[in-house]
Amino acid sequence: MVAIAVTRTDLTLVELRAAARRASDSKQARRILAIAMVLDGYSREAAAQACGMDRQTLRDWVHRYNEAGLIGLADRARSGRPAANCCAGLDSVRRRGGNWCVREAGH
């Protein structure tokens, strides 16, 4: 098994740890710390476990870090049904008045 290498060299280990401290998203901070641990010589298994992920997930984050830097470690927008579709059903129940619950709205 060949481990994927961290190939970006634009940030030092100290700068990565500082970026993790500044990150407003805790998930992104854990990803940055996992990358820093790998660069500090920890095994991928140990770095992944310490940061609450499995080794394969860390591998995926290393790929994204190599491609896009710290920005690549942020969550991407998720696709899915817009919340506005849900509200249309609730509005019709509200117009009827009275007591209601989510189950009556068809959800």
N, C-alpha and C positions, 0 to 999 in steps of 0.2 A: 504494500500500500504506500503510495507516494503522497505525502502531505503537501497541501498547497502552501506556498510561501507568501509571506507578507512582503510585497515588492515595493510599496510606496515608502519613500524615504524623506518626504517633505516635512514630517513632524518627528521630533525625537520622543523617546519614552517619557521624559518629563513633560513635554508639551501635550502628549496624548492624555496623561493623567490629569493635567490641568484642564484640558478640554472636557474630560469626564466630570470633573467637579463643577464646571460651568454649565453643563448640559441641563436644560430645563426638563427634558424627558428622561425619566429614570431608565427606560428600556434602552435608549440610545447610550446613556452613560455606562450601562452594563456591557454593551457591545464594545464600546471604546476600551473599557478596562480589560475585556477579554483579549482584544488585539494587543494591548500593552503587555499583558501577561505572556503572550506568545513571544513577543519581541524581547521580553526579559528572560526568556529561556525556559519557561514552564512548558510542560507537554500540552498538547491540544486538549487532551482528555481532562487534565487538571484545570486548565483555564476555562474550559467549557463548564465543568462541574462547579467551579467557584462562582461563575457568573450566571448560573441557573439555566443552562442550555445543554443540549447534547453536542457531541463532537461534529456531527454532520451539519447541524445548524451553525456552529462556529465556522465551519468550512464555507458555508454559503455567505456569511457575513464577511469573511476574509476576501472572497471574490468581489463583493460589493465595495468594500473598502479599497481594494486595489484599483477598481474601476473609477470610483467617484470620491474617494477620500471620506472625510467625516460626514458629509452630506449623504453619502451612500448608506450610512448606518442609521439614518432616520427612517421611521415608518413611511411607506408610500401610501398615497390615497387608495382607499379600497373602493372597489366598484360594488354596486348593489342597488336594490330598489330605493329610490328616494323616499325620505320620510314623509313627503307631502302626500303620497298615495295612502298612507295609513290615516292621515288626518281627515280625509274625505269621509271615511266610514264613521269616524267619531263625530263629525259635524252633524251627520244625519241623525244620530242617536241623540245628540244634544238638542236638536230642534224639536224632537218629540217631547222633551221635558221629562220630569220625574226622576226617579232613581234609576241608575243604570250602572253597569260594570263593563269591563273590557270584553268579557265573554259575549255580552249582548251586542257589542259592536262588530262581532264577527272575527275577533282576534284571539 
